[in-house]
Amino acid sequence: MKIFKFLALLFGAIAMLIGSGSCKKDEDKTECCSYSITEQGITYTYKACEDGKLYYSKTGEPTVTYSWTDDYGSWAEVKDEYIQMGASCS
């Protein structure tokens, strides 16, 4: 009988660990918005993320990373501006 109680506690503990791990993954998700503009055959891509990072790339060149926190007061402000430029957010 004690073995069954022990196994029940063990399975319960494992279930709790698995459940708390899946919640943590949801909390770690960072929202980002991005859009691209093509002018004279060159594509410019802009991506801003809720964590304060802003990425800029141009066809044929490496991506440059900035921080939007120096130029904007909040993520909502950045997101609104990007949406006005036709960005999609996820």
Sequence and secondary structure as in RCSB ss.txt:
>XXXX:A:sequence
MKIFKFLALLFGAIAMLIGSGSCKKDEDKTECCSYSITEQGITYTYKACEDGKLYYSKTGEPTVTYSWTDDYGSW
AEVKDEYIQMGASCS
>XXXX:A:secstr
 HHHHHHHHHHHHHHHHHHHHHHHHHHT   EEEEEEEETTEEEEEEEETTSEEEEEETTS  EEEEGGGT S H
HHHHHHHHHTT EE 
